[in-house]
Amino acid sequence: MFSTLRFFEGFCLAGVILTLYALRIELCPPGKRFMITMVASFVAMAGQFLMPGLAALCRDWQVLQALIICPFLLMLLYWSIFPESLRWLMATQQFEAAKKLILYITQKNCVSPESDIKGVMPELEKELSRRPKKVCIVKVVGTRNLWKNIVVLCVNSLTGYGIHHCFARSMMGHEVKVPLLENFYADYYTMASIALASCLAMCVVVRFLGRRGGLLLFMILTALASLLQLGLLNLIGKYSQHPDSGMSDSVKDKFSIAFSIVGMFASHAVGSLSVFFCAEITPTVIRCGGLGLVLASAGFGMLTAPIIELHNQKGYFLHHIIFACCTLICIICILLLPESRDQNLPENIANGEHYTRQPLLPHKKGEQPLLLTNAELKDYSGLHDVAAVGDGLPEGATANGMKSM
């Protein structure tokens, strides 16, 4: 019964995390989305650092379990306090609920409905007769670009969270025997500190390189750390067997710890950025579905860790090699993703399809870009008609023939 209840607790907790993530993205303006997401990550890190101290104070695991669950009772109040996402209501054409929410917000902010300069409410009144139109995530299959972006991010999250265990086991597993890392609290705080440093580095890297550039940089670091750990350490191990080489097992252990720290640092950033990237490029009507796919891929990547443990560490080296090959594939696939920094969130599937892949480096002045951004896309459908009339052709004709009616 305890295992069954724990399963349902984790099942519901995944839905809470997914919903809160989507709400944070939809409530923030374009320039604040990443900052608010990082603030939420730091709050989660604070809870992770406080957890061992809380466990030491409680001592009894039953008391600790009850103490952890008690704050979740406050979420029962969210239903009546926290409003629904207005962006999602408008995107799914639930205009009646959207109107009530707008009036509720204006009343709470002491704003008069007559101060509607842009005329939102009159336009909303005209659309109240339309039926709600909710979209299923399955609709992504019929798209041209959107499904590719989601699949790429799913593979990135799977690889990032999957290879993270490989690095963690290399540093704290049975192969590396370091007295400092044999203590449970030292292991725990070491991994938490690496995750905290990764979040701090993401704030700086994404600020200068953007979402796609930051994801590419961290994926390259993950691939390098993995390949060096698999290749260089085996080479050092072969040389250490010769008495004249001057290399010992301690040198191999130090290199393994260094590569593992770099790999854990970069792979954590890859997984976090993949989830955030998906939340930005997935349209509002299916944002929770796209986020669910990426988070499920991340969960499957983490699931490979206990699978290896169940087989008594058999196949661990092959497990690491497979994920190392996936990092090389992901580096190529990341170049196919669009850049979402300072871009408005796509509302429907058509908006998500119009996200174009910009060059990784900004083009120089006077140089024509290969792919246009959304702001540069214009409608030139009438140019042929104007040119045809200007050349003396009939008004209904175009350069390719008669205009279809």
Contacts in CASP RR format, 6 or more apart in sequence:
PFRMAT RR
TARGET T0000
AUTHOR 0000-0000-0000
METHOD contacts of the structure
MODEL  1
MFSTLRFFEGFCLAGVILTLYALRIELCPPGKRFMITMVASFVAMAGQFL
MPGLAALCRDWQVLQALIICPFLLMLLYWSIFPESLRWLMATQQFEAAKK
LILYITQKNCVSPESDIKGVMPELEKELSRRPKKVCIVKVVGTRNLWKNI
VVLCVNSLTGYGIHHCFARSMMGHEVKVPLLENFYADYYTMASIALASCL
AMCVVVRFLGRRGGLLLFMILTALASLLQLGLLNLIGKYSQHPDSGMSDS
VKDKFSIAFSIVGMFASHAVGSLSVFFCAEITPTVIRCGGLGLVLASAGF
GMLTAPIIELHNQKGYFLHHIIFACCTLICIICILLLPESRDQNLPENIA
NGEHYTRQPLLPHKKGEQPLLLTNAELKDYSGLHDVAAVGDGLPEGATAN
GMKSM
9 69 0 8 1.000
14 295 0 8 1.000
16 75 0 8 1.000
17 295 0 8 1.000
18 288 0 8 1.000
18 291 0 8 1.000
18 292 0 8 1.000
18 295 0 8 1.000
19 288 0 8 1.000
20 40 0 8 1.000
21 37 0 8 1.000
21 40 0 8 1.000
21 275 0 8 1.000
21 279 0 8 1.000
21 291 0 8 1.000
22 85 0 8 1.000
22 279 0 8 1.000
22 287 0 8 1.000
22 288 0 8 1.000
22 291 0 8 1.000
23 85 0 8 1.000
24 33 0 8 1.000
24 36 0 8 1.000
24 37 0 8 1.000
24 40 0 8 1.000
25 33 0 8 1.000
25 37 0 8 1.000
25 279 0 8 1.000
25 280 0 8 1.000
25 287 0 8 1.000
25 345 0 8 1.000
26 85 0 8 1.000
26 87 0 8 1.000
26 88 0 8 1.000
26 284 0 8 1.000
26 287 0 8 1.000
26 345 0 8 1.000
27 85 0 8 1.000
27 87 0 8 1.000
28 36 0 8 1.000
30 341 0 8 1.000
30 342 0 8 1.000
30 343 0 8 1.000
30 344 0 8 1.000
30 345 0 8 1.000
31 342 0 8 1.000
33 280 0 8 1.000
34 203 0 8 1.000
34 206 0 8 1.000
34 211 0 8 1.000
34 276 0 8 1.000
34 341 0 8 1.000
35 203 0 8 1.000
37 276 0 8 1.000
38 199 0 8 1.000
38 202 0 8 1.000
38 203 0 8 1.000
41 199 0 8 1.000
41 272 0 8 1.000
42 196 0 8 1.000
42 199 0 8 1.000
45 192 0 8 1.000
45 195 0 8 1.000
45 196 0 8 1.000
45 199 0 8 1.000
48 192 0 8 1.000
48 195 0 8 1.000
49 189 0 8 1.000
49 192 0 8 1.000
49 196 0 8 1.000
52 185 0 8 1.000
52 188 0 8 1.000
52 189 0 8 1.000
54 64 0 8 1.000
54 67 0 8 1.000
55 64 0 8 1.000
58 64 0 8 1.000
58 67 0 8 1.000
83 101 0 8 1.000
83 104 0 8 1.000
83 105 0 8 1.000
84 97 0 8 1.000
84 101 0 8 1.000
86 98 0 8 1.000
86 101 0 8 1.000
86 102 0 8 1.000
86 105 0 8 1.000
87 284 0 8 1.000
87 345 0 8 1.000
87 347 0 8 1.000
88 284 0 8 1.000
88 285 0 8 1.000
88 287 0 8 1.000
89 95 0 8 1.000
89 97 0 8 1.000
89 98 0 8 1.000
89 101 0 8 1.000
90 98 0 8 1.000
90 347 0 8 1.000
91 283 0 8 1.000
91 284 0 8 1.000
91 285 0 8 1.000
91 347 0 8 1.000
91 348 0 8 1.000
92 132 0 8 1.000
92 133 0 8 1.000
92 134 0 8 1.000
92 135 0 8 1.000
92 285 0 8 1.000
93 127 0 8 1.000
93 130 0 8 1.000
93 131 0 8 1.000
93 132 0 8 1.000
93 133 0 8 1.000
94 132 0 8 1.000
95 124 0 8 1.000
95 127 0 8 1.000
95 128 0 8 1.000
95 130 0 8 1.000
96 128 0 8 1.000
98 124 0 8 1.000
99 121 0 8 1.000
99 124 0 8 1.000
99 125 0 8 1.000
99 128 0 8 1.000
102 120 0 8 1.000
102 121 0 8 1.000
102 124 0 8 1.000
103 113 0 8 1.000
106 112 0 8 1.000
106 113 0 8 1.000
113 121 0 8 1.000
116 122 0 8 1.000
134 285 0 8 1.000
135 283 0 8 1.000
135 285 0 8 1.000
135 286 0 8 1.000
135 348 0 8 1.000
135 349 0 8 1.000
136 286 0 8 1.000
137 286 0 8 1.000
137 289 0 8 1.000
137 290 0 8 1.000
137 293 0 8 1.000
139 286 0 8 1.000
139 349 0 8 1.000
140 146 0 8 1.000
140 147 0 8 1.000
140 150 0 8 1.000
140 286 0 8 1.000
140 290 0 8 1.000
140 349 0 8 1.000
141 147 0 8 1.000
143 349 0 8 1.000
143 352 0 8 1.000
143 353 0 8 1.000
144 353 0 8 1.000
145 352 0 8 1.000
145 353 0 8 1.000
145 355 0 8 1.000
146 281 0 8 1.000
146 282 0 8 1.000
146 283 0 8 1.000
146 349 0 8 1.000
146 352 0 8 1.000
146 353 0 8 1.000
146 355 0 8 1.000
148 336 0 8 1.000
149 278 0 8 1.000
149 281 0 8 1.000
149 336 0 8 1.000
149 337 0 8 1.000
149 338 0 8 1.000
149 355 0 8 1.000
150 278 0 8 1.000
150 282 0 8 1.000
150 290 0 8 1.000
150 293 0 8 1.000
150 294 0 8 1.000
152 330 0 8 1.000
152 333 0 8 1.000
152 334 0 8 1.000
152 336 0 8 1.000
152 337 0 8 1.000
153 274 0 8 1.000
153 275 0 8 1.000
153 277 0 8 1.000
153 278 0 8 1.000
153 294 0 8 1.000
153 337 0 8 1.000
154 293 0 8 1.000
154 294 0 8 1.000
154 297 0 8 1.000
155 297 0 8 1.000
155 326 0 8 1.000
155 329 0 8 1.000
155 330 0 8 1.000
155 333 0 8 1.000
156 215 0 8 1.000
156 219 0 8 1.000
156 270 0 8 1.000
156 271 0 8 1.000
156 274 0 8 1.000
156 330 0 8 1.000
156 333 0 8 1.000
156 334 0 8 1.000
157 270 0 8 1.000
157 271 0 8 1.000
157 274 0 8 1.000
157 275 0 8 1.000
157 278 0 8 1.000
157 294 0 8 1.000
157 295 0 8 1.000
157 297 0 8 1.000
157 298 0 8 1.000
157 301 0 8 1.000
158 297 0 8 1.000
158 298 0 8 1.000
158 299 0 8 1.000
158 300 0 8 1.000
158 301 0 8 1.000
158 326 0 8 1.000
159 222 0 8 1.000
159 267 0 8 1.000
159 270 0 8 1.000
159 301 0 8 1.000
159 323 0 8 1.000
159 326 0 8 1.000
159 327 0 8 1.000
159 330 0 8 1.000
160 222 0 8 1.000
160 267 0 8 1.000
160 268 0 8 1.000
160 270 0 8 1.000
160 271 0 8 1.000
160 274 0 8 1.000
160 298 0 8 1.000
160 301 0 8 1.000
160 323 0 8 1.000
160 327 0 8 1.000
161 267 0 8 1.000
161 271 0 8 1.000
161 298 0 8 1.000
161 299 0 8 1.000
161 301 0 8 1.000
161 302 0 8 1.000
162 267 0 8 1.000
162 301 0 8 1.000
162 302 0 8 1.000
162 304 0 8 1.000
162 305 0 8 1.000
162 323 0 8 1.000
163 222 0 8 1.000
163 226 0 8 1.000
163 263 0 8 1.000
163 267 0 8 1.000
163 320 0 8 1.000
163 323 0 8 1.000
163 324 0 8 1.000
163 326 0 8 1.000
163 327 0 8 1.000
164 263 0 8 1.000
164 264 0 8 1.000
164 267 0 8 1.000
164 268 0 8 1.000
164 302 0 8 1.000
165 302 0 8 1.000
165 304 0 8 1.000
165 305 0 8 1.000
165 308 0 8 1.000
166 226 0 8 1.000
166 316 0 8 1.000
166 319 0 8 1.000
166 320 0 8 1.000
166 323 0 8 1.000
167 225 0 8 1.000
167 226 0 8 1.000
167 229 0 8 1.000
167 259 0 8 1.000
167 260 0 8 1.000
167 261 0 8 1.000
167 263 0 8 1.000
167 264 0 8 1.000
167 267 0 8 1.000
168 191 0 8 1.000
168 260 0 8 1.000
168 264 0 8 1.000
169 175 0 8 1.000
169 305 0 8 1.000
169 308 0 8 1.000
169 316 0 8 1.000
170 176 0 8 1.000
170 229 0 8 1.000
170 256 0 8 1.000
170 259 0 8 1.000
170 260 0 8 1.000
171 181 0 8 1.000
171 190 0 8 1.000
171 256 0 8 1.000
171 257 0 8 1.000
171 260 0 8 1.000
171 261 0 8 1.000
171 264 0 8 1.000
172 181 0 8 1.000
172 187 0 8 1.000
172 190 0 8 1.000
172 191 0 8 1.000
174 313 0 8 1.000
175 256 0 8 1.000
176 253 0 8 1.000
176 256 0 8 1.000
176 257 0 8 1.000
176 260 0 8 1.000
177 253 0 8 1.000
178 253 0 8 1.000
178 257 0 8 1.000
180 186 0 8 1.000
181 187 0 8 1.000
181 190 0 8 1.000
191 264 0 8 1.000
194 261 0 8 1.000
194 264 0 8 1.000
194 265 0 8 1.000
194 268 0 8 1.000
195 264 0 8 1.000
195 268 0 8 1.000
197 265 0 8 1.000
198 264 0 8 1.000
198 265 0 8 1.000
198 266 0 8 1.000
198 268 0 8 1.000
198 269 0 8 1.000
198 272 0 8 1.000
199 268 0 8 1.000
199 269 0 8 1.000
199 272 0 8 1.000
201 265 0 8 1.000
201 269 0 8 1.000
202 214 0 8 1.000
202 218 0 8 1.000
202 269 0 8 1.000
202 272 0 8 1.000
202 273 0 8 1.000
205 213 0 8 1.000
205 214 0 8 1.000
205 217 0 8 1.000
205 218 0 8 1.000
205 269 0 8 1.000
206 214 0 8 1.000
206 273 0 8 1.000
206 341 0 8 1.000
209 217 0 8 1.000
210 339 0 8 1.000
210 341 0 8 1.000
211 273 0 8 1.000
211 276 0 8 1.000
211 277 0 8 1.000
211 280 0 8 1.000
211 339 0 8 1.000
211 340 0 8 1.000
211 341 0 8 1.000
212 277 0 8 1.000
212 334 0 8 1.000
212 335 0 8 1.000
212 337 0 8 1.000
212 338 0 8 1.000
212 339 0 8 1.000
212 360 0 8 1.000
213 334 0 8 1.000
213 339 0 8 1.000
213 360 0 8 1.000
214 269 0 8 1.000
214 273 0 8 1.000
215 270 0 8 1.000
215 273 0 8 1.000
215 274 0 8 1.000
215 277 0 8 1.000
215 334 0 8 1.000
215 337 0 8 1.000
216 331 0 8 1.000
216 334 0 8 1.000
216 335 0 8 1.000
216 360 0 8 1.000
218 266 0 8 1.000
218 267 0 8 1.000
218 269 0 8 1.000
218 270 0 8 1.000
218 273 0 8 1.000
219 266 0 8 1.000
219 270 0 8 1.000
219 327 0 8 1.000
219 330 0 8 1.000
219 331 0 8 1.000
219 334 0 8 1.000
220 331 0 8 1.000
221 262 0 8 1.000
221 263 0 8 1.000
221 265 0 8 1.000
221 266 0 8 1.000
222 263 0 8 1.000
222 266 0 8 1.000
222 267 0 8 1.000
222 270 0 8 1.000
222 327 0 8 1.000
223 324 0 8 1.000
223 327 0 8 1.000
223 328 0 8 1.000
223 331 0 8 1.000
224 262 0 8 1.000
225 259 0 8 1.000
225 260 0 8 1.000
225 262 0 8 1.000
225 263 0 8 1.000
225 266 0 8 1.000
226 259 0 8 1.000
226 263 0 8 1.000
226 320 0 8 1.000
226 323 0 8 1.000
226 324 0 8 1.000
226 327 0 8 1.000
227 324 0 8 1.000
228 259 0 8 1.000
229 255 0 8 1.000
229 256 0 8 1.000
229 259 0 8 1.000
229 260 0 8 1.000
229 320 0 8 1.000
230 317 0 8 1.000
230 320 0 8 1.000
230 321 0 8 1.000
230 324 0 8 1.000
232 255 0 8 1.000
232 259 0 8 1.000
233 252 0 8 1.000
233 255 0 8 1.000
233 256 0 8 1.000
233 259 0 8 1.000
236 247 0 8 1.000
236 251 0 8 1.000
236 252 0 8 1.000
236 255 0 8 1.000
237 247 0 8 1.000
237 249 0 8 1.000
237 252 0 8 1.000
239 245 0 8 1.000
239 247 0 8 1.000
240 246 0 8 1.000
240 247 0 8 1.000
240 248 0 8 1.000
240 249 0 8 1.000
240 251 0 8 1.000
240 252 0 8 1.000
270 330 0 8 1.000
271 298 0 8 1.000
274 294 0 8 1.000
274 298 0 8 1.000
275 291 0 8 1.000
275 294 0 8 1.000
275 295 0 8 1.000
275 298 0 8 1.000
277 337 0 8 1.000
277 340 0 8 1.000
278 290 0 8 1.000
278 291 0 8 1.000
278 293 0 8 1.000
278 294 0 8 1.000
279 287 0 8 1.000
279 291 0 8 1.000
280 340 0 8 1.000
280 343 0 8 1.000
280 345 0 8 1.000
281 337 0 8 1.000
281 338 0 8 1.000
281 340 0 8 1.000
281 346 0 8 1.000
281 352 0 8 1.000
281 355 0 8 1.000
282 289 0 8 1.000
282 290 0 8 1.000
282 291 0 8 1.000
282 346 0 8 1.000
282 352 0 8 1.000
283 345 0 8 1.000
283 346 0 8 1.000
283 347 0 8 1.000
283 348 0 8 1.000
283 349 0 8 1.000
283 351 0 8 1.000
283 352 0 8 1.000
284 345 0 8 1.000
284 346 0 8 1.000
284 347 0 8 1.000
284 348 0 8 1.000
285 347 0 8 1.000
285 348 0 8 1.000
285 349 0 8 1.000
286 349 0 8 1.000
304 319 0 8 1.000
308 314 0 8 1.000
308 315 0 8 1.000
308 316 0 8 1.000
308 319 0 8 1.000
335 357 0 8 1.000
335 360 0 8 1.000
336 357 0 8 1.000
337 357 0 8 1.000
338 355 0 8 1.000
338 356 0 8 1.000
338 357 0 8 1.000
338 358 0 8 1.000
339 358 0 8 1.000
340 355 0 8 1.000
343 355 0 8 1.000
343 374 0 8 1.000
346 352 0 8 1.000
346 354 0 8 1.000
346 355 0 8 1.000
354 374 0 8 1.000
354 377 0 8 1.000
355 374 0 8 1.000
356 371 0 8 1.000
356 372 0 8 1.000
356 373 0 8 1.000
356 374 0 8 1.000
356 377 0 8 1.000
357 371 0 8 1.000
358 369 0 8 1.000
358 371 0 8 1.000
358 373 0 8 1.000
359 369 0 8 1.000
359 370 0 8 1.000
359 371 0 8 1.000
363 369 0 8 1.000
369 376 0 8 1.000
384 398 0 8 1.000
384 399 0 8 1.000
384 400 0 8 1.000
385 396 0 8 1.000
385 398 0 8 1.000
385 403 0 8 1.000
387 399 0 8 1.000
388 394 0 8 1.000
388 396 0 8 1.000
388 397 0 8 1.000
388 398 0 8 1.000
388 399 0 8 1.000
389 395 0 8 1.000
396 402 0 8 1.000
396 403 0 8 1.000
397 403 0 8 1.000
END
